[in-house]
């Protein structure tokens, strides 16, 4: 996962420290939200 403000860093944090299916869904949700914000600009 790349792009967005700190999305990659957040994904790495989730993967390394608190990875779970729930956290993965949250990370993907944040990425999708970030993507929508970027596309609007």
TAZI-V113929 format. One record per backbone hydrogen bond with DSSP energy under -1.0 kcal/mol. NH is the residue of the N-H (numbers start at 0). CO is the residue of the C=O. Records with the same first field share a line. If there is no record, write none. Layout:
BEGIN
NH = CO, CO
END
This chain:
BEGIN
5 = 3
9 = 5
10 = 6
11 = 7
12 = 8
13 = 9
14 = 10
15 = 11
16 = 12
23 = 19
24 = 20
25 = 21
26 = 22
27 = 23
28 = 24
29 = 25
30 = 26
31 = 27
32 = 28
33 = 29
34 = 30
35 = 31
36 = 32
37 = 33
38 = 34
39 = 35
40 = 36
END
